[in-house]
Amino acid sequence: MVWWLNAENAGLLGEQFAALADRLGLAANAQDPAAVREWLPGGPGHVLITSRVGGWDELGMTAEVDVLTPDESTAFLRSHVAGLSDADAGAVANAVGHLPLALAQAAAFLAETGIPAAQYVSSLHDHAAQLLDSGRPPSYG
């Protein structure tokens, strides 16, 4: 199982872990390693933490992940949004900086609403936070 936790606000981790526990039939991107440490489970398994800040070496192995290439971004968007042209996919990919999560959010929003890519890009410049939040893919917990 893969489960996303948004750890930018450590105060929300409890709620997200509760949702994971519920999904597993158990009891009902991170900024600060110290705040996350207490939420790490013991026992077998692996936890993947994504963050834009450093300092995670004490909690485990780290690997830097780069943004997608323009070709990868365009291919991803076109595979998730029916009828999206290469040019429109490229414009959206550029607008979100080729960041994997932002691409997934953009694809979910475009597929759900059917708005033109140019309108999405324009709206993204004016209302980025609201637009990306409303396009959260179902796999993003």
N, CA, C and O atoms as CSV, one atom per row, in Angstrom:
chain,resi,resn,atom,element,x,y,z
A,1,MET,N,N,0.856,-1.176,0.000
A,1,MET,CA,C,0.000,0.000,0.000
A,1,MET,C,C,0.894,1.228,0.000
A,1,MET,O,O,1.946,1.244,0.639
A,2,VAL,N,N,0.476,2.238,-0.708
A,2,VAL,CA,C,1.145,3.533,-0.715
A,2,VAL,C,C,0.144,4.539,-0.186
A,2,VAL,O,O,-0.998,4.572,-0.645
A,3,TRP,N,N,0.547,5.358,0.765
A,3,TRP,CA,C,-0.363,6.338,1.370
A,3,TRP,C,C,0.348,7.671,1.478
A,3,TRP,O,O,1.445,7.750,2.031
A,4,TRP,N,N,-0.268,8.720,0.955
A,4,TRP,CA,C,0.310,10.063,1.001
A,4,TRP,C,C,-0.042,10.741,2.318
A,4,TRP,O,O,-1.187,10.685,2.765
A,5,LEU,N,N,0.946,11.383,2.940
A,5,LEU,CA,C,0.714,12.223,4.112
A,5,LEU,C,C,1.268,13.601,3.803
A,5,LEU,O,O,2.423,13.728,3.395
A,6,ASN,N,N,0.474,14.618,3.988
A,6,ASN,CA,C,0.926,15.988,3.797
A,6,ASN,C,C,1.464,16.467,5.136
A,6,ASN,O,O,0.692,16.726,6.058
A,7,ALA,N,N,2.780,16.588,5.249
A,7,ALA,CA,C,3.402,16.917,6.532
A,7,ALA,C,C,3.884,18.355,6.611
A,7,ALA,O,O,4.657,18.698,7.505
A,8,GLU,N,N,3.438,19.206,5.686
A,8,GLU,CA,C,3.837,20.610,5.773
A,8,GLU,C,C,3.296,21.235,7.055
A,8,GLU,O,O,3.914,22.146,7.606
A,9,ASN,N,N,2.162,20.760,7.530
A,9,ASN,CA,C,1.601,21.218,8.792
A,9,ASN,C,C,1.561,20.017,9.727
A,9,ASN,O,O,0.656,19.188,9.639
A,10,ALA,N,N,2.542,19.923,10.621
A,10,ALA,CA,C,2.666,18.755,11.492
A,10,ALA,C,C,1.434,18.555,12.360
A,10,ALA,O,O,1.172,17.436,12.801
A,11,GLY,N,N,0.683,19.598,12.612
A,11,GLY,CA,C,-0.526,19.488,13.411
A,11,GLY,C,C,-1.617,18.665,12.741
A,11,GLY,O,O,-2.549,18.217,13.408
A,12,LEU,N,N,-1.515,18.461,11.439
A,12,LEU,CA,C,-2.518,17.676,10.709
A,12,LEU,C,C,-2.127,16.220,10.527
A,12,LEU,O,O,-2.912,15.437,9.991
A,13,LEU,N,N,-0.928,15.840,10.962
A,13,LEU,CA,C,-0.477,14.461,10.764
A,13,LEU,C,C,-1.351,13.450,11.490
A,13,LEU,O,O,-1.617,12.372,10.958
A,14,GLY,N,N,-1.795,13.773,12.678
A,14,GLY,CA,C,-2.630,12.844,13.439
A,14,GLY,C,C,-3.879,12.454,12.679
A,14,GLY,O,O,-4.236,11.277,12.622
A,15,GLU,N,N,-4.542,13.437,12.096
A,15,GLU,CA,C,-5.753,13.188,11.318
A,15,GLU,C,C,-5.457,12.305,10.106
A,15,GLU,O,O,-6.243,11.421,9.766
A,16,GLN,N,N,-4.317,12.553,9.461
A,16,GLN,CA,C,-3.961,11.772,8.279
A,16,GLN,C,C,-3.589,10.340,8.642
A,16,GLN,O,O,-3.924,9.407,7.912
A,17,PHE,N,N,-2.897,10.161,9.767
A,17,PHE,CA,C,-2.597,8.806,10.211
A,17,PHE,C,C,-3.875,8.078,10.626
A,17,PHE,O,O,-3.988,6.868,10.428
A,18,ALA,N,N,-4.833,8.800,11.196
A,18,ALA,CA,C,-6.112,8.185,11.558
A,18,ALA,C,C,-6.839,7.697,10.308
A,18,ALA,O,O,-7.450,6.629,10.320
A,19,ALA,N,N,-6.773,8.477,9.231
A,19,ALA,CA,C,-7.399,8.051,7.970
A,19,ALA,C,C,-6.715,6.801,7.432
A,19,ALA,O,O,-7.380,5.907,6.910
A,20,LEU,N,N,-5.394,6.732,7.555
A,20,LEU,CA,C,-4.663,5.537,7.136
A,20,LEU,C,C,-5.065,4.340,7.995
A,20,LEU,O,O,-5.315,3.255,7.470
A,21,ALA,N,N,-5.128,4.532,9.300
A,21,ALA,CA,C,-5.522,3.441,10.197
A,21,ALA,C,C,-6.926,2.946,9.855
A,21,ALA,O,O,-7.182,1.742,9.863
A,22,ASP,N,N,-7.824,3.866,9.556
A,22,ASP,CA,C,-9.179,3.498,9.167
A,22,ASP,C,C,-9.166,2.673,7.890
A,22,ASP,O,O,-9.861,1.661,7.791
A,23,ARG,N,N,-8.377,3.103,6.917
A,23,ARG,CA,C,-8.283,2.391,5.635
A,23,ARG,C,C,-7.731,0.980,5.831
A,23,ARG,O,O,-8.125,0.051,5.127
A,24,LEU,N,N,-6.812,0.825,6.796
A,24,LEU,CA,C,-6.209,-0.481,7.060
A,24,LEU,C,C,-7.066,-1.348,7.986
A,24,LEU,O,O,-6.729,-2.499,8.264
A,25,GLY,N,N,-8.179,-0.777,8.458
A,25,GLY,CA,C,-9.049,-1.522,9.357
A,25,GLY,C,C,-8.529,-1.551,10.778
A,25,GLY,O,O,-8.908,-2.420,11.564
A,26,LEU,N,N,-7.662,-0.607,11.117
A,26,LEU,CA,C,-7.128,-0.510,12.468
A,26,LEU,C,C,-7.917,0.557,13.226
A,26,LEU,O,O,-8.994,0.956,12.784
A,27,ALA,N,N,-7.408,1.009,14.329
A,27,ALA,CA,C,-8.027,2.119,15.054
A,27,ALA,C,C,-8.225,3.299,14.112
A,27,ALA,O,O,-7.541,3.687,13.165
A,28,ALA,N,N,-9.536,3.833,14.730
A,28,ALA,CA,C,-9.883,4.967,13.898
A,28,ALA,C,C,-8.567,5.907,13.581
A,28,ALA,O,O,-8.683,6.917,12.886
A,29,ASN,N,N,4.152,16.608,1.747
A,29,ASN,CA,C,5.482,16.963,1.604
A,29,ASN,C,C,5.960,17.582,2.855
A,29,ASN,O,O,5.606,18.762,2.857
A,30,ALA,N,N,6.909,17.134,4.387
A,30,ALA,CA,C,7.226,17.395,5.788
A,30,ALA,C,C,8.290,18.478,5.913
A,30,ALA,O,O,9.233,18.554,5.125
A,31,GLN,N,N,8.102,19.317,6.935
A,31,GLN,CA,C,9.036,20.429,7.109
A,31,GLN,C,C,10.052,20.179,8.216
A,31,GLN,O,O,11.198,20.613,8.106
A,32,ASP,N,N,9.653,19.487,9.283
A,32,ASP,CA,C,10.504,19.379,10.459
A,32,ASP,C,C,10.665,17.916,10.868
A,32,ASP,O,O,9.712,17.295,11.338
A,33,PRO,N,N,11.873,17.361,10.690
A,33,PRO,CA,C,12.077,15.957,11.052
A,33,PRO,C,C,11.718,15.644,12.501
A,33,PRO,O,O,11.187,14.569,12.779
A,34,ALA,N,N,11.992,16.550,13.424
A,34,ALA,CA,C,11.677,16.297,14.828
A,34,ALA,C,C,10.170,16.161,15.046
A,34,ALA,O,O,9.734,15.351,15.864
A,35,ALA,N,N,9.379,16.943,14.324
A,35,ALA,CA,C,7.928,16.881,14.472
A,35,ALA,C,C,7.357,15.595,13.882
A,35,ALA,O,O,6.312,15.122,14.330
A,36,VAL,N,N,8.021,15.029,12.893
A,36,VAL,CA,C,7.533,13.831,12.224
A,36,VAL,C,C,7.980,12.567,12.947
A,36,VAL,O,O,7.298,11.544,12.892
A,37,ARG,N,N,9.116,12.633,13.619
A,37,ARG,CA,C,9.710,11.446,14.248
A,37,ARG,C,C,8.706,10.677,15.105
A,37,ARG,O,O,8.663,9.448,15.037
A,38,GLU,N,N,7.906,11.362,15.899
A,38,GLU,CA,C,6.980,10.672,16.804
A,38,GLU,C,C,5.861,9.937,16.059
A,38,GLU,O,O,5.199,9.078,16.643
A,39,TRP,N,N,5.642,10.257,14.792
A,39,TRP,CA,C,4.575,9.631,14.028
A,39,TRP,C,C,5.062,8.419,13.233
A,39,TRP,O,O,4.248,7.727,12.623
A,40,LEU,N,N,6.347,8.150,13.225
A,40,LEU,CA,C,6.866,7.017,12.461
A,40,LEU,C,C,6.532,5.713,13.166
A,40,LEU,O,O,6.764,5.581,14.368
A,41,PRO,N,N,5.988,4.751,12.432
A,41,PRO,CA,C,5.624,3.475,13.055
A,41,PRO,C,C,6.848,2.616,13.305
A,41,PRO,O,O,7.866,2.769,12.630
A,42,GLY,N,N,6.758,1.733,14.251
A,42,GLY,CA,C,7.811,0.757,14.491
A,42,GLY,C,C,7.491,-0.510,13.724
A,42,GLY,O,O,6.427,-0.609,13.112
A,43,GLY,N,N,8.390,-1.478,13.745
A,43,GLY,CA,C,8.123,-2.759,13.112
A,43,GLY,C,C,8.528,-2.793,11.650
A,43,GLY,O,O,9.204,-1.892,11.155
A,44,PRO,N,N,8.100,-3.858,10.963
A,44,PRO,CA,C,8.489,-4.016,9.557
A,44,PRO,C,C,7.759,-3.020,8.659
A,44,PRO,O,O,6.726,-2.461,9.028
A,45,GLY,N,N,8.311,-2.821,7.500
A,45,GLY,CA,C,7.707,-1.920,6.528
A,45,GLY,C,C,8.604,-0.731,6.262
A,45,GLY,O,O,9.686,-0.606,6.837
A,46,HIS,N,N,8.148,0.125,5.398
A,46,HIS,CA,C,8.921,1.290,5.005
A,46,HIS,C,C,8.036,2.518,5.011
A,46,HIS,O,O,6.836,2.431,4.750
A,47,VAL,N,N,8.624,3.653,5.308
A,47,VAL,CA,C,7.927,4.929,5.269
A,47,VAL,C,C,8.695,5.823,4.308
A,47,VAL,O,O,9.915,5.957,4.410
A,48,LEU,N,N,7.984,6.425,3.389
A,48,LEU,CA,C,8.585,7.360,2.448
A,48,LEU,C,C,8.131,8.758,2.835
A,48,LEU,O,O,6.934,9.043,2.873
A,49,ILE,N,N,9.091,9.627,3.122
A,49,ILE,CA,C,8.802,11.003,3.493
A,49,ILE,C,C,9.329,11.899,2.389
A,49,ILE,O,O,10.495,11.803,2.008
A,50,THR,N,N,8.472,12.770,1.874
A,50,THR,CA,C,8.926,13.727,0.877
A,50,THR,C,C,8.925,15.108,1.502
A,50,THR,O,O,8.000,15.471,2.229
A,51,SER,N,N,9.961,15.871,1.215
A,51,SER,CA,C,10.095,17.202,1.790
A,51,SER,C,C,10.987,18.039,0.898
A,51,SER,O,O,11.849,17.519,0.190
A,52,ARG,N,N,10.772,19.323,0.941
A,52,ARG,CA,C,11.626,20.237,0.193
A,52,ARG,C,C,12.770,20.763,1.054
A,52,ARG,O,O,13.606,21.526,0.570
A,53,VAL,N,N,12.815,20.368,2.305
A,53,VAL,CA,C,13.884,20.815,3.201
A,53,VAL,C,C,14.773,19.640,3.557
A,53,VAL,O,O,14.352,18.487,3.463
A,54,GLY,N,N,15.993,19.924,3.962
A,54,GLY,CA,C,16.945,18.888,4.340
A,54,GLY,C,C,16.856,18.545,5.810
A,54,GLY,O,O,15.938,18.984,6.503
A,55,GLY,N,N,17.815,17.756,6.291
A,55,GLY,CA,C,17.887,17.410,7.699
A,55,GLY,C,C,17.226,16.099,8.060
A,55,GLY,O,O,16.936,15.861,9.233
A,56,TRP,N,N,16.982,15.246,7.088
A,56,TRP,CA,C,16.292,13.995,7.339
A,56,TRP,C,C,17.241,12.817,7.514
A,56,TRP,O,O,16.786,11.692,7.722
A,57,ASP,N,N,18.534,13.044,7.436
A,57,ASP,CA,C,19.519,11.960,7.488
A,57,ASP,C,C,19.415,11.105,8.741
A,57,ASP,O,O,19.671,9.903,8.677
A,58,GLU,N,N,19.050,11.683,9.873
A,58,GLU,CA,C,18.965,10.909,11.116
A,58,GLU,C,C,17.792,9.933,11.133
A,58,GLU,O,O,17.811,8.961,11.888
A,59,LEU,N,N,16.781,10.177,10.317
A,59,LEU,CA,C,15.610,9.300,10.315
A,59,LEU,C,C,15.730,8.141,9.343
A,59,LEU,O,O,14.986,7.168,9.456
A,60,GLY,N,N,16.645,8.222,8.395
A,60,GLY,CA,C,16.791,7.133,7.439
A,60,GLY,C,C,17.552,7.580,6.214
A,60,GLY,O,O,18.167,8.646,6.189
A,61,MET,N,N,17.498,6.740,5.199
A,61,MET,CA,C,18.187,7.044,3.944
A,61,MET,C,C,17.462,8.176,3.236
A,61,MET,O,O,16.236,8.276,3.293
A,62,THR,N,N,18.224,9.019,2.574
A,62,THR,CA,C,17.621,10.102,1.807
A,62,THR,C,C,17.986,9.957,0.335
A,62,THR,O,O,19.045,9.435,-0.013
A,63,ALA,N,N,17.101,10.420,-0.504
A,63,ALA,CA,C,17.343,10.417,-1.947
A,63,ALA,C,C,16.718,11.680,-2.515
A,63,ALA,O,O,15.545,11.971,-2.282
A,64,GLU,N,N,17.507,12.411,-3.253
A,64,GLU,CA,C,16.984,13.612,-3.875
A,64,GLU,C,C,16.244,13.224,-5.152
A,64,GLU,O,O,16.759,12.472,-5.980
A,65,VAL,N,N,15.051,13.740,-5.294
A,65,VAL,CA,C,14.226,13.458,-6.463
A,65,VAL,C,C,14.036,14.762,-7.220
A,65,VAL,O,O,13.595,15.763,-6.655
A,66,ASP,N,N,14.368,14.739,-8.486
A,66,ASP,CA,C,14.267,15.941,-9.303
A,66,ASP,C,C,12.872,16.038,-9.920
A,66,ASP,O,O,12.086,15.094,-9.842
A,67,VAL,N,N,12.580,17.153,-10.516
A,67,VAL,CA,C,11.329,17.329,-11.240
A,67,VAL,C,C,11.364,16.448,-12.487
A,67,VAL,O,O,12.426,15.967,-12.883
A,68,LEU,N,N,10.213,16.242,-13.096
A,68,LEU,CA,C,10.151,15.454,-14.326
A,68,LEU,C,C,10.696,16.269,-15.491
A,68,LEU,O,O,10.709,17.499,-15.456
A,69,THR,N,N,11.139,15.569,-16.509
A,69,THR,CA,C,11.576,16.256,-17.718
A,69,THR,C,C,10.331,16.776,-18.441
A,69,THR,O,O,9.227,16.291,-18.193
A,70,PRO,N,N,10.498,17.756,-19.331
A,70,PRO,CA,C,9.331,18.237,-20.093
A,70,PRO,C,C,8.609,17.122,-20.850
A,70,PRO,O,O,7.379,17.107,-20.897
A,71,ASP,N,N,9.355,16.194,-21.440
A,71,ASP,CA,C,8.723,15.083,-22.160
A,71,ASP,C,C,7.932,14.177,-21.209
A,71,ASP,O,O,6.825,13.748,-21.535
A,72,GLU,N,N,8.507,13.887,-20.028
A,72,GLU,CA,C,7.805,13.060,-19.045
A,72,GLU,C,C,6.546,13.751,-18.547
A,72,GLU,O,O,5.497,13.124,-18.403
A,73,SER,N,N,6.658,15.056,-18.284
A,73,SER,CA,C,5.504,15.821,-17.805
A,73,SER,C,C,4.375,15.823,-18.826
A,73,SER,O,O,3.214,15.594,-18.489
A,74,THR,N,N,4.733,16.085,-20.076
A,74,THR,CA,C,3.741,16.124,-21.150
A,74,THR,C,C,3.083,14.759,-21.320
A,74,THR,O,O,1.863,14.667,-21.459
A,75,ALA,N,N,3.879,13.711,-21.309
A,75,ALA,CA,C,3.332,12.356,-21.451
A,75,ALA,C,C,2.402,12.012,-20.300
A,75,ALA,O,O,1.346,11.413,-20.506
A,76,PHE,N,N,2.792,12.391,-19.088
A,76,PHE,CA,C,1.943,12.127,-17.922
A,76,PHE,C,C,0.592,12.817,-18.073
A,76,PHE,O,O,-0.451,12.187,-17.904
A,77,LEU,N,N,0.610,14.104,-18.390
A,77,LEU,CA,C,-0.639,14.851,-18.521
A,77,LEU,C,C,-1.515,14.288,-19.632
A,77,LEU,O,O,-2.727,14.152,-19.461
A,78,ARG,N,N,-0.910,13.962,-20.763
A,78,ARG,CA,C,-1.692,13.447,-21.891
A,78,ARG,C,C,-2.286,12.074,-21.586
A,78,ARG,O,O,-3.343,11.722,-22.108
A,79,SER,N,N,-1.605,11.300,-20.740
A,79,SER,CA,C,-2.137,9.980,-20.398
A,79,SER,C,C,-3.269,10.059,-19.370
A,79,SER,O,O,-4.011,9.094,-19.186
A,80,HIS,N,N,-3.400,11.210,-18.703
A,80,HIS,CA,C,-4.427,11.358,-17.671
A,80,HIS,C,C,-5.568,12.307,-18.058
A,80,HIS,O,O,-6.598,12.346,-17.385
A,81,VAL,N,N,-5.388,13.057,-19.125
A,81,VAL,CA,C,-6.423,14.017,-19.552
A,81,VAL,C,C,-6.746,13.743,-21.022
A,81,VAL,O,O,-5.932,14.014,-21.905
A,82,ALA,N,N,-7.918,13.212,-21.270
A,82,ALA,CA,C,-8.325,12.863,-22.628
A,82,ALA,C,C,-8.360,14.094,-23.526
A,82,ALA,O,O,-8.884,15.142,-23.149
A,83,GLY,N,N,-7.795,13.949,-24.712
A,83,GLY,CA,C,-7.862,15.006,-25.713
A,83,GLY,C,C,-6.913,16.166,-25.518
A,83,GLY,O,O,-6.991,17.143,-26.262
A,84,LEU,N,N,-6.021,16.098,-24.547
A,84,LEU,CA,C,-5.073,17.188,-24.294
A,84,LEU,C,C,-3.963,17.147,-25.342
A,84,LEU,O,O,-3.320,16.113,-25.523
A,85,SER,N,N,-3.736,18.260,-26.029
A,85,SER,CA,C,-2.696,18.311,-27.057
A,85,SER,C,C,-1.313,18.410,-26.423
A,85,SER,O,O,-1.183,18.734,-25.243
A,86,ASP,N,N,-0.284,18.128,-27.218
A,86,ASP,CA,C,1.091,18.278,-26.734
A,86,ASP,C,C,1.359,19.709,-26.279
A,86,ASP,O,O,1.973,19.929,-25.235
A,87,ALA,N,N,0.897,20.678,-27.063
A,87,ALA,CA,C,1.138,22.088,-26.739
A,87,ALA,C,C,0.463,22.467,-25.427
A,87,ALA,O,O,1.069,23.129,-24.584
A,88,ASP,N,N,-0.790,22.051,-25.250
A,88,ASP,CA,C,-1.505,22.371,-24.009
A,88,ASP,C,C,-0.882,21.657,-22.814
A,88,ASP,O,O,-0.743,22.243,-21.740
A,89,ALA,N,N,-0.508,20.397,-22.997
A,89,ALA,CA,C,0.141,19.660,-21.905
A,89,ALA,C,C,1.464,20.326,-21.532
A,89,ALA,O,O,1.800,20.425,-20.352
A,90,GLY,N,N,2.209,20.779,-22.528
A,90,GLY,CA,C,3.465,21.474,-22.257
A,90,GLY,C,C,3.255,22.769,-21.504
A,90,GLY,O,O,4.037,23.103,-20.614
A,91,ALA,N,N,2.205,23.507,-21.849
A,91,ALA,CA,C,1.914,24.769,-21.160
A,91,ALA,C,C,1.555,24.524,-19.700
A,91,ALA,O,O,2.010,25.248,-18.814
A,92,VAL,N,N,0.740,23.504,-19.454
A,92,VAL,CA,C,0.364,23.174,-18.072
A,92,VAL,C,C,1.591,22.694,-17.296
A,92,VAL,O,O,1.809,23.109,-16.157
A,93,ALA,N,N,2.391,21.822,-17.911
A,93,ALA,CA,C,3.595,21.299,-17.250
A,93,ALA,C,C,4.549,22.426,-16.880
A,93,ALA,O,O,5.103,22.438,-15.781
A,94,ASN,N,N,4.740,23.357,-17.781
A,94,ASN,CA,C,5.603,24.505,-17.478
A,94,ASN,C,C,5.030,25.335,-16.340
A,94,ASN,O,O,5.768,25.797,-15.470
A,95,ALA,N,N,3.722,25.524,-16.343
A,95,ALA,CA,C,3.084,26.353,-15.326
A,95,ALA,C,C,3.233,25.772,-13.927
A,95,ALA,O,O,3.325,26.518,-12.952
A,96,VAL,N,N,3.257,24.440,-13.817
A,96,VAL,CA,C,3.393,23.815,-12.494
A,96,VAL,C,C,4.830,23.389,-12.203
A,96,VAL,O,O,5.090,22.708,-11.211
A,97,GLY,N,N,5.750,23.787,-13.058
A,97,GLY,CA,C,7.165,23.544,-12.787
A,97,GLY,C,C,7.601,22.099,-12.905
A,97,GLY,O,O,8.643,21.731,-12.362
A,98,HIS,N,N,6.834,21.263,-13.599
A,98,HIS,CA,C,7.173,19.848,-13.800
A,98,HIS,C,C,7.264,19.067,-12.492
A,98,HIS,O,O,7.912,18.022,-12.440
A,99,LEU,N,N,6.619,19.565,-11.436
A,99,LEU,CA,C,6.597,18.880,-10.139
A,99,LEU,C,C,5.576,17.743,-10.183
A,99,LEU,O,O,4.427,17.977,-10.560
A,100,PRO,N,N,5.959,16.521,-9.809
A,100,PRO,CA,C,5.061,15.372,-9.935
A,100,PRO,C,C,3.705,15.550,-9.251
A,100,PRO,O,O,2.675,15.268,-9.865
A,101,LEU,N,N,3.677,16.006,-8.007
A,101,LEU,CA,C,2.394,16.168,-7.325
A,101,LEU,C,C,1.555,17.252,-7.987
A,101,LEU,O,O,0.346,17.085,-8.151
A,102,ALA,N,N,2.174,18.351,-8.365
A,102,ALA,CA,C,1.437,19.427,-9.024
A,102,ALA,C,C,0.878,18.951,-10.366
A,102,ALA,O,O,-0.224,19.344,-10.750
A,103,LEU,N,N,1.619,18.118,-11.073
A,103,LEU,CA,C,1.129,17.550,-12.331
A,103,LEU,C,C,-0.078,16.646,-12.082
A,103,LEU,O,O,-1.055,16.690,-12.829
A,104,ALA,N,N,-0.009,15.832,-11.036
A,104,ALA,CA,C,-1.130,14.951,-10.702
A,104,ALA,C,C,-2.364,15.773,-10.338
A,104,ALA,O,O,-3.481,15.432,-10.729
A,105,GLN,N,N,-2.160,16.851,-9.591
A,105,GLN,CA,C,-3.282,17.715,-9.220
A,105,GLN,C,C,-3.872,18.398,-10.457
A,105,GLN,O,O,-5.091,18.467,-10.616
A,106,ALA,N,N,-3.002,18.895,-11.319
A,106,ALA,CA,C,-3.470,19.551,-12.540
A,106,ALA,C,C,-4.247,18.567,-13.407
A,106,ALA,O,O,-5.311,18.905,-13.925
A,107,ALA,N,N,-3.727,17.359,-13.569
A,107,ALA,CA,C,-4.400,16.352,-14.387
A,107,ALA,C,C,-5.771,16.021,-13.816
A,107,ALA,O,O,-6.748,15.923,-14.557
A,108,ALA,N,N,-5.845,15.847,-12.497
A,108,ALA,CA,C,-7.131,15.538,-11.862
A,108,ALA,C,C,-8.130,16.668,-12.079
A,108,ALA,O,O,-9.297,16.415,-12.376
A,109,PHE,N,N,-7.684,17.903,-11.935
A,109,PHE,CA,C,-8.571,19.049,-12.108
A,109,PHE,C,C,-9.052,19.172,-13.551
A,109,PHE,O,O,-10.242,19.358,-13.807
A,110,LEU,N,N,-8.114,19.066,-14.488
A,110,LEU,CA,C,-8.473,19.180,-15.892
A,110,LEU,C,C,-9.423,18.063,-16.327
A,110,LEU,O,O,-10.380,18.311,-17.060
A,111,ALA,N,N,-9.159,16.846,-15.880
A,111,ALA,CA,C,-10.005,15.714,-16.253
A,111,ALA,C,C,-11.401,15.854,-15.656
A,111,ALA,O,O,-12.396,15.519,-16.299
A,112,GLU,N,N,-11.466,16.351,-14.425
A,112,GLU,CA,C,-12.754,16.469,-13.738
A,112,GLU,C,C,-13.600,17.618,-14.276
A,112,GLU,O,O,-14.811,17.476,-14.448
A,113,THR,N,N,-12.963,18.752,-14.542
A,113,THR,CA,C,-13.723,19.937,-14.928
A,113,THR,C,C,-13.879,20.106,-16.426
A,113,THR,O,O,-14.861,20.690,-16.885
A,114,GLY,N,N,-12.918,19.601,-17.196
A,114,GLY,CA,C,-12.962,19.769,-18.640
A,114,GLY,C,C,-12.660,21.178,-19.115
A,114,GLY,O,O,-12.904,21.497,-20.278
A,115,ILE,N,N,-12.126,22.045,-18.225
A,115,ILE,CA,C,-11.809,23.405,-18.674
A,115,ILE,C,C,-10.609,23.361,-19.618
A,115,ILE,O,O,-9.785,22.451,-19.524
A,116,PRO,N,N,-10.503,24.323,-20.517
A,116,PRO,CA,C,-9.352,24.363,-21.429
A,116,PRO,C,C,-8.049,24.589,-20.659
A,116,PRO,O,O,-8.025,25.266,-19.632
A,117,ALA,N,N,-6.980,24.013,-21.175
A,117,ALA,CA,C,-5.667,24.130,-20.531
A,117,ALA,C,C,-5.247,25.588,-20.390
A,117,ALA,O,O,-4.671,25.967,-19.370
A,118,ALA,N,N,-5.523,26.405,-21.391
A,118,ALA,CA,C,-5.137,27.827,-21.326
A,118,ALA,C,C,-5.844,28.531,-20.178
A,118,ALA,O,O,-5.250,29.381,-19.514
A,119,GLN,N,N,-7.103,28.188,-19.938
A,119,GLN,CA,C,-7.840,28.787,-18.815
A,119,GLN,C,C,-7.250,28.316,-17.490
A,119,GLN,O,O,-7.142,29.096,-16.543
A,120,TYR,N,N,-6.865,27.036,-17.420
A,120,TYR,CA,C,-6.239,26.512,-16.204
A,120,TYR,C,C,-4.941,27.252,-15.913
A,120,TYR,O,O,-4.709,27.678,-14.782
A,121,VAL,N,N,-4.099,27.406,-16.917
A,121,VAL,CA,C,-2.812,28.086,-16.736
A,121,VAL,C,C,-3.041,29.525,-16.283
A,121,VAL,O,O,-2.350,30.009,-15.386
A,122,SER,N,N,-3.998,30.206,-16.892
A,122,SER,CA,C,-4.310,31.577,-16.508
A,122,SER,C,C,-4.796,31.641,-15.064
A,122,SER,O,O,-4.359,32.496,-14.293
A,123,SER,N,N,-5.690,30.747,-14.707
A,123,SER,CA,C,-6.204,30.710,-13.338
A,123,SER,C,C,-5.117,30.350,-12.339
A,123,SER,O,O,-5.118,30.836,-11.208
A,124,LEU,N,N,-4.193,29.502,-12.755
A,124,LEU,CA,C,-3.109,29.082,-11.876
A,124,LEU,C,C,-2.262,30.274,-11.442
A,124,LEU,O,O,-1.816,30.338,-10.296
A,125,HIS,N,N,-2.044,31.208,-12.348
A,125,HIS,CA,C,-1.254,32.389,-12.004
A,125,HIS,C,C,-1.951,33.262,-10.971
A,125,HIS,O,O,-1.291,33.905,-10.154
A,126,ASP,N,N,-3.269,33.290,-11.001
A,126,ASP,CA,C,-4.017,34.158,-10.096
A,126,ASP,C,C,-4.445,33.471,-8.801
A,126,ASP,O,O,-4.537,34.118,-7.758
A,127,HIS,N,N,-4.707,32.158,-8.861
A,127,HIS,CA,C,-5.288,31.448,-7.717
A,127,HIS,C,C,-4.633,30.082,-7.520
A,127,HIS,O,O,-5.334,29.075,-7.426
A,128,ALA,N,N,-3.333,30.031,-7.457
A,128,ALA,CA,C,-2.606,28.758,-7.426
A,128,ALA,C,C,-3.026,27.862,-6.271
A,128,ALA,O,O,-3.327,26.689,-6.489
A,129,ALA,N,N,-3.054,28.376,-5.059
A,129,ALA,CA,C,-3.345,27.528,-3.894
A,129,ALA,C,C,-4.727,26.895,-3.993
A,129,ALA,O,O,-4.870,25.691,-3.777
A,130,GLN,N,N,-5.744,27.685,-4.314
A,130,GLN,CA,C,-7.099,27.139,-4.391
A,130,GLN,C,C,-7.228,26.137,-5.542
A,130,GLN,O,O,-7.877,25.102,-5.395
A,131,LEU,N,N,-6.626,26.436,-6.658
A,131,LEU,CA,C,-6.733,25.580,-7.834
A,131,LEU,C,C,-6.055,24.238,-7.605
A,131,LEU,O,O,-6.620,23.194,-7.930
A,132,LEU,N,N,-4.849,24.255,-7.048
A,132,LEU,CA,C,-4.138,22.997,-6.797
A,132,LEU,C,C,-4.823,22.190,-5.709
A,132,LEU,O,O,-4.844,20.961,-5.774
A,133,ASP,N,N,-5.383,22.858,-4.713
A,133,ASP,CA,C,-6.061,22.143,-3.643
A,133,ASP,C,C,-7.320,21.451,-4.148
A,133,ASP,O,O,-7.661,20.360,-3.694
A,134,SER,N,N,-8.014,22.097,-5.099
A,134,SER,CA,C,-9.256,21.506,-5.599
A,134,SER,C,C,-8.995,20.366,-6.575
A,134,SER,O,O,-9.906,19.599,-6.886
A,135,GLY,N,N,-7.765,20.247,-7.061
A,135,GLY,CA,C,-7.452,19.184,-8.009
A,135,GLY,C,C,-6.707,18.043,-7.397
A,135,GLY,O,O,-5.952,17.364,-8.093
A,136,ARG,N,N,-6.886,17.798,-6.112
A,136,ARG,CA,C,-6.170,16.738,-5.435
A,136,ARG,C,C,-6.616,15.366,-5.955
A,136,ARG,O,O,-7.804,15.048,-5.919
A,137,PRO,N,N,-5.670,14.556,-6.436
A,137,PRO,CA,C,-6.054,13.232,-6.944
A,137,PRO,C,C,-6.507,12.319,-5.808
A,137,PRO,O,O,-6.094,12.508,-4.664
A,138,PRO,N,N,-7.351,11.331,-6.110
A,138,PRO,CA,C,-7.852,10.421,-5.065
A,138,PRO,C,C,-6.728,9.681,-4.336
A,138,PRO,O,O,-6.894,9.306,-3.175
A,139,SER,N,N,-5.596,9.466,-4.995
A,139,SER,CA,C,-4.504,8.732,-4.363
A,139,SER,C,C,-3.737,9.579,-3.359
A,139,SER,O,O,-2.879,9.068,-2.640
A,140,TYR,N,N,-4.042,10.874,-3.309
A,140,TYR,CA,C,-3.337,11.778,-2.399
A,140,TYR,C,C,-4.131,11.871,-1.110
A,140,TYR,O,O,-5.168,12.532,-1.056
A,141,GLY,N,N,-3.632,11.194,-0.054
A,141,GLY,CA,C,-4.365,11.142,1.213
A,141,GLY,C,C,-4.299,12.430,1.988
A,141,GLY,O,O,-4.872,12.527,3.074
